[in-house]
Amino acid sequence: MRIAMIGLGRMGENMTRRLLKGGHEVVAYDRSPEKVRGVESEGAAGVHSLEELVRALAPPRILWLMLPAGPPVEDTIAYLAALLGRGDIVIDGGNSFYRDDMRRRKHLQSCGIHYLDVGVSGGIWGLTEGYCLMIGGSKEVAGQLEPVFKTLAPAEGHLYCGESGAGHFVKMVHNGIEYGMMSAFGEGFSILKASPFGEHLDLGAVSHLWNRGSVVRSWLLELAEDAFNKDRELAAIEGYVEDSGEGRWTLQQAIDTGVPAPVIAAALFQRFRSRIDDSFGDKVLAALRNEFGGHAVMAAGEEKKGASAGAGGIRPATPE
């Protein structure tokens, strides 16, 4: 299939590569000409404006957005709505709020344009391992894109979740669970390190051990092992942990529906606290985010911008 990829960041660039390797034709656009040239050298058709991108696709056009949630997605979709025609398909693969998806679908539908929301998980490892895809929108339209989903995802790695908003809703809760799991590992490794045995415990070896038959074995433990093997004390990074927004939205959903979610709540507030104080557990969280998603870490000793006590110490959410 011929598909456009808008946004060549950590995820969009590797998704483009995976689509190309799967035999698809990709028209790629990013504000950075260097990013465009990079995927051009690997077989993509690079363009330097949204107008050029639309002209490079034959109707019905398929456009996949991998942009940070919020204004970048809103502005791009609003701009595209004036360029696209009836039957074209817009896919938001970022971490948008599910209610925004419902609103966008309604607007684009009035223009005759289809809209899908696809939650994407897999981080920087998706290129080789495949991306877990959570799909929302018209089931018929989603079915038309089955070849694309099968290329991006591993076996049994994509699921139609329901009407507009369902894909990003499932991804939102997925990320809320992720917060809790990462916090539990951070706390556990902190307890090990502070124990009478901590000085001699190899936490990389413990991570490896727990992944051999234990009930807590997981990919996160594999990433923890990698992080500890690179830097046993995680001394090079600051225990400063951003949040992407989905944890906040998941917690708000729990409040709205009266569902107790104490683990996710504590994990979210732990991230807020990490921006004021430093701890080994927070270093583990920061290291895990860097391992699975390539998210930037703050170097040890680097000044925490705005990280003073009180509301000023909590920075706005950034993409996970």
C-alpha positions as CSV (number, residue, x, y, z in Angstrom):
1,M,0.0,0.0,0.0
2,R,1.0,3.6,-0.5
3,I,0.8,5.6,2.8
4,A,2.1,8.9,4.1
5,M,3.9,9.2,7.4
6,I,3.8,12.7,9.0
7,G,6.3,13.1,11.8
8,L,9.7,11.3,11.8
9,G,10.5,11.3,15.5
10,R,11.6,8.3,17.6
11,M,8.5,6.3,16.6
12,G,7.5,7.7,13.1
13,E,11.0,7.2,11.7
14,N,11.3,3.5,12.7
15,M,7.7,2.9,11.6
16,T,8.5,4.2,8.2
17,R,11.5,1.9,8.0
18,R,9.3,-1.1,9.0
19,L,6.7,-0.3,6.4
20,L,9.4,0.0,3.7
21,K,10.9,-3.3,4.7
22,G,7.3,-4.8,4.5
23,G,7.0,-3.7,0.8
24,H,4.8,-0.6,1.3
25,E,5.5,2.7,-0.4
26,V,5.9,5.5,2.1
27,V,5.7,9.3,1.4
28,A,7.4,10.9,4.4
29,Y,7.1,14.4,5.8
30,D,8.7,16.1,8.8
31,R,9.6,19.7,9.6
32,S,13.2,18.7,9.7
33,P,14.7,18.3,6.1
34,E,17.5,16.2,7.6
35,K,14.9,13.6,8.9
36,V,13.3,13.5,5.5
37,R,16.6,13.0,3.7
38,G,17.4,10.2,6.1
39,V,14.3,8.1,5.2
40,E,14.7,9.1,1.5
41,S,18.0,7.3,1.5
42,E,16.2,4.1,2.7
43,G,13.6,4.2,0.0
44,A,10.9,6.6,1.1
45,A,9.6,9.4,-1.1
46,G,10.4,12.5,0.8
47,V,8.3,15.7,0.6
48,H,8.8,19.1,2.2
49,S,5.2,20.4,2.7
50,L,1.8,19.0,3.5
51,E,0.6,20.2,0.1
52,E,3.3,18.3,-1.7
53,L,2.5,15.2,0.4
54,V,-1.2,15.3,-0.6
55,R,-0.2,15.7,-4.2
56,A,2.1,12.6,-4.0
57,L,-0.8,10.4,-2.9
58,A,-3.6,9.0,-5.1
59,P,-7.1,9.0,-3.7
60,P,-8.2,7.4,-1.4
61,R,-5.2,8.8,0.4
62,I,-3.9,7.3,3.7
63,L,-2.1,9.6,6.1
64,W,-0.6,8.4,9.4
65,L,0.3,11.1,11.9
66,M,3.0,10.4,14.6
67,L,3.1,13.7,16.3
68,P,3.0,14.9,20.0
69,A,-0.5,15.1,21.4
70,G,-2.1,18.5,21.5
71,P,-1.6,21.5,19.2
72,P,0.8,19.7,16.8
73,V,-1.9,17.1,16.0
74,E,-4.8,19.6,16.1
75,D,-3.1,22.1,13.8
76,T,-2.0,19.4,11.3
77,I,-5.4,17.8,11.1
78,A,-7.1,21.2,10.7
79,Y,-4.7,22.0,7.9
80,L,-5.1,18.7,6.2
81,A,-8.9,18.9,6.3
82,A,-8.8,21.7,3.7
83,L,-6.5,19.7,1.4
84,L,-8.0,16.2,1.5
85,G,-11.0,14.8,-0.3
86,R,-13.9,12.4,0.3
87,G,-12.8,8.9,1.2
88,D,-9.3,9.9,2.4
89,I,-8.2,8.4,5.7
90,V,-6.4,10.2,8.5
91,I,-4.8,8.1,11.3
92,D,-3.5,9.6,14.6
93,G,-0.9,7.2,16.0
94,G,0.2,9.5,18.8
95,N,-1.0,9.6,22.4
96,S,-4.0,11.8,22.0
97,F,-6.8,12.0,24.6
98,Y,-9.7,9.8,23.5
99,R,-12.3,12.5,23.7
100,D,-10.3,14.6,21.2
101,D,-10.6,11.6,18.8
102,M,-14.4,11.6,19.1
103,R,-14.5,15.3,18.3
104,R,-12.1,15.0,15.4
105,R,-13.9,12.1,13.9
106,K,-17.2,14.1,13.9
107,H,-15.6,17.1,12.2
108,L,-13.7,15.0,9.6
109,Q,-16.8,12.9,8.9
110,S,-18.6,16.1,7.9
111,C,-15.9,16.6,5.3
112,G,-16.2,13.0,4.0
113,I,-12.8,12.1,5.5
114,H,-12.3,9.0,7.6
115,Y,-10.5,9.1,10.9
116,L,-8.8,6.3,13.0
117,D,-7.1,6.6,16.3
118,V,-4.4,4.0,16.8
119,G,-2.6,3.6,20.1
120,V,1.0,2.5,19.4
121,S,3.3,0.8,21.9
122,G,6.8,-0.6,21.3
123,G,9.1,2.4,21.7
124,I,12.4,2.3,20.0
125,W,12.3,-1.5,19.8
126,G,9.3,-1.5,17.5
127,L,11.4,-1.5,14.4
128,T,12.7,-5.0,15.1
129,E,10.1,-6.4,17.5
130,G,7.0,-4.9,16.0
131,Y,4.5,-2.4,17.4
132,C,1.4,-3.2,19.5
133,L,-1.5,-1.5,17.9
134,M,-4.8,-0.6,19.5
135,I,-7.3,0.6,16.9
136,G,-10.4,2.8,17.2
137,G,-12.8,4.1,14.5
138,S,-14.8,2.6,11.7
139,K,-14.3,-1.2,11.7
140,E,-14.8,-1.2,7.9
141,V,-12.1,1.4,7.4
142,A,-9.8,-0.3,9.8
143,G,-10.2,-3.5,7.8
144,Q,-9.0,-1.7,4.6
145,L,-5.7,-1.0,6.4
146,E,-5.1,-4.6,7.6
147,P,-2.0,-5.0,5.4
148,V,-0.4,-1.9,7.1
149,F,-1.3,-3.1,10.6
150,K,0.0,-6.6,9.9
151,T,3.3,-5.1,8.7
152,L,3.8,-2.8,11.7
153,A,2.6,-5.3,14.4
154,P,4.1,-8.7,15.4
155,A,1.8,-11.7,15.2
156,E,-1.4,-11.1,17.1
157,G,-0.1,-7.7,17.9
158,H,-3.0,-5.5,16.7
159,L,-6.6,-5.3,17.8
160,Y,-9.7,-3.4,16.7
161,C,-11.0,-2.0,20.0
162,G,-14.2,-0.2,19.0
163,E,-15.5,3.1,17.6
164,S,-13.6,6.4,17.6
165,G,-11.6,7.0,20.8
166,A,-11.4,3.3,21.8
167,G,-7.9,2.8,20.5
168,H,-6.4,5.7,22.4
169,F,-8.5,4.8,25.4
170,V,-7.0,1.3,25.6
171,K,-3.5,2.8,25.1
172,M,-4.2,5.3,27.9
173,V,-5.0,2.6,30.4
174,H,-2.0,0.6,29.1
175,N,0.2,3.5,30.0
176,G,-1.4,3.9,33.4
177,I,-0.6,0.3,34.1
178,E,2.9,0.8,32.9
179,Y,3.4,3.6,35.4
180,G,2.4,1.2,38.3
181,M,4.7,-1.6,37.1
182,M,7.7,0.7,36.7
183,S,7.2,2.2,40.1
184,A,7.0,-1.3,41.7
185,F,10.3,-2.2,40.1
186,G,11.8,1.1,41.2
187,E,10.7,0.5,44.8
188,G,11.9,-3.1,44.8
189,F,15.4,-2.3,43.5
190,S,15.6,0.6,46.0
191,I,14.9,-1.8,48.9
192,L,17.5,-4.2,47.5
193,K,20.1,-1.5,47.2
194,A,19.5,-0.1,50.7
195,S,19.6,-3.5,52.4
196,P,22.6,-5.0,54.3
197,F,23.3,-7.0,51.1
198,G,22.9,-4.1,48.7
199,E,26.6,-3.3,48.4
200,H,27.4,-6.7,46.9
201,L,24.2,-7.3,45.0
202,D,24.5,-7.1,41.2
203,L,21.1,-5.7,40.3
204,G,21.6,-6.5,36.6
205,A,22.1,-10.2,37.6
206,V,19.0,-10.0,39.8
207,S,17.0,-8.6,36.9
208,H,18.3,-11.5,34.7
209,L,17.5,-14.0,37.4
210,W,13.9,-12.8,37.9
211,N,13.3,-13.2,34.1
212,R,14.1,-16.9,34.3
213,G,10.8,-18.5,35.5
214,S,9.7,-16.0,38.2
215,V,6.2,-14.6,38.3
216,V,7.5,-11.0,37.8
217,R,9.4,-11.8,34.5
218,S,8.8,-9.1,31.9
219,W,10.3,-7.0,29.2
220,L,10.8,-4.2,31.7
221,L,13.1,-6.5,33.7
222,E,15.1,-7.1,30.5
223,L,15.4,-3.3,30.1
224,A,16.4,-3.0,33.8
225,E,19.1,-5.6,33.3
226,D,20.4,-3.6,30.3
227,A,20.4,-0.3,32.3
228,F,22.2,-1.8,35.3
229,N,24.8,-3.5,33.1
230,K,25.6,-0.1,31.5
231,D,25.8,1.7,34.8
232,R,25.5,-0.4,37.9
233,E,24.7,2.6,40.2
234,L,22.8,4.6,37.6
235,A,25.1,7.3,38.7
236,A,25.2,9.1,35.3
237,I,21.5,10.0,35.4
238,E,19.2,12.1,37.6
239,G,16.1,10.5,39.2
240,Y,13.9,12.9,37.3
241,V,10.9,11.3,35.6
242,E,8.5,13.0,33.2
243,D,5.0,11.9,32.5
244,S,3.3,11.7,29.2
245,G,-0.2,12.7,30.2
246,E,-1.9,9.2,29.9
247,G,-1.3,8.5,33.6
248,R,-3.2,11.7,34.5
249,W,-6.0,10.8,32.0
250,T,-6.3,7.3,33.3
251,L,-6.5,8.5,36.9
252,Q,-9.2,11.1,35.9
253,Q,-11.2,8.3,34.2
254,A,-10.9,6.2,37.4
255,I,-12.3,9.2,39.4
256,D,-15.1,9.8,36.9
257,T,-16.2,6.2,37.0
258,G,-15.6,5.6,40.7
259,V,-13.0,2.9,40.1
260,P,-10.3,2.6,42.8
261,A,-6.8,3.0,41.3
262,P,-4.4,3.6,44.2
263,V,-1.4,2.0,42.5
264,I,-1.6,4.2,39.4
265,A,-2.4,7.3,41.5
266,A,0.7,6.7,43.7
267,A,2.9,6.0,40.6
268,L,1.8,9.3,39.0
269,F,2.4,11.3,42.1
270,Q,5.8,9.6,42.5
271,R,6.8,11.1,39.1
272,F,5.7,14.5,40.3
273,R,7.8,14.1,43.4
274,S,10.9,13.0,41.4
275,R,11.1,16.5,40.0
276,I,11.7,17.9,43.4
277,D,13.8,15.2,45.1
278,D,16.2,12.5,43.8
279,S,16.2,8.8,44.7
280,F,17.6,5.5,43.4
281,G,14.0,4.3,42.6
282,D,13.5,7.4,40.4
283,K,16.8,6.7,38.7
284,V,15.4,3.2,37.8
285,L,12.2,4.8,36.4
286,A,14.2,7.3,34.3
287,A,16.5,4.5,33.1
288,L,13.6,2.3,32.1
289,R,11.9,5.1,30.1
290,N,15.2,5.7,28.3
291,E,15.7,2.0,27.6
292,F,12.2,1.3,26.1
293,G,11.4,4.6,24.5
294,G,14.6,6.5,24.0
295,H,13.3,9.3,26.3
296,A,15.9,11.8,27.4
297,V,17.4,11.4,30.8
298,M,18.7,14.3,32.9
299,A,22.4,13.9,33.6
300,A,23.5,13.6,37.2
301,G,24.1,17.1,38.6
302,E,22.1,18.8,35.8
303,E,19.9,21.6,37.1
304,K,16.2,20.7,37.4
305,K,14.4,23.4,35.5
306,G,11.4,24.6,37.5
307,A,11.8,21.8,40.0
308,S,11.2,23.8,43.1
309,A,8.8,22.8,45.8
310,G,5.1,23.3,45.2
311,A,3.2,23.6,41.9
312,G,6.2,25.1,40.2
313,G,8.0,21.8,40.5
314,I,5.6,20.0,38.3
315,R,6.3,20.5,34.6
316,P,3.7,20.0,31.8
317,A,3.2,16.5,30.4
318,T,5.4,15.4,27.5
319,P,4.9,12.6,25.0
320,E,5.6,9.1,26.3
